[in-house]
Amino acid sequence: MKLQPREPNDVAPELNELLVRRAERVRQKASEVDEENVLWVAEFPIGEETYALPLQTLRAAVPLKMVTAVPLSPPHVIGILRFQGQIVTALSLASLLGGRGWREDPAVLLVVDPGFGRLIALDCERIPKPTGLPHALVEEARARSTGAACEITLPGTRQVHLLDLLRLMDRRHGQDKR
């Protein structure tokens, strides 16, 4: 498709050709990015490390103050909350991951669907931000990993720990979370 200017052509032909080449290059880059297969995740910090959940598992982010404490509950259980008519168990993500500390006190609960039919809520320092991870790196990291979190090294030596909620919630392998 040849583009025609609205106004009379007062631009030098060399400049016009340069602009056309740049436009074609930008179109090619946009199509390459669209073709790249990415896994969309919700990314958030835990202490000094960055963790992520597949975005398809995230149902909501709600304030931590909605939790009602449950007396004599296990240490990883924060309490319960009501979400869309369901009673949801709120769990400490740091405790489930083996006791890593928070940099700041959690203020948000992430309501997630781990894939076994019931929603759960995990505490989090901040509302996560959506990010795309290259699918090839995700599959490679999942193949290497045996625990609930697989380490993905992104360009620029940035690491993200992608959580597998089914493995994280599996009580048969108590200490094998990472």
Secondary structure, DSSP 8 states (H G I E B T S, - for coil): -----SS---S-HHHHHHHHHHHHHHHHHHHHHHHS-EEEEEEEEETTEEEEEEGGGEEEEEEGGG-B--TT--TTEEEEEEETTEEEEEE-HHHHTTS---SS---EEEEE--SSSS-EEEEESS--EEEEEEHHHHHHHHHH--SSEEEEEETTTEEEEEE-HHHHH-GGGTT---
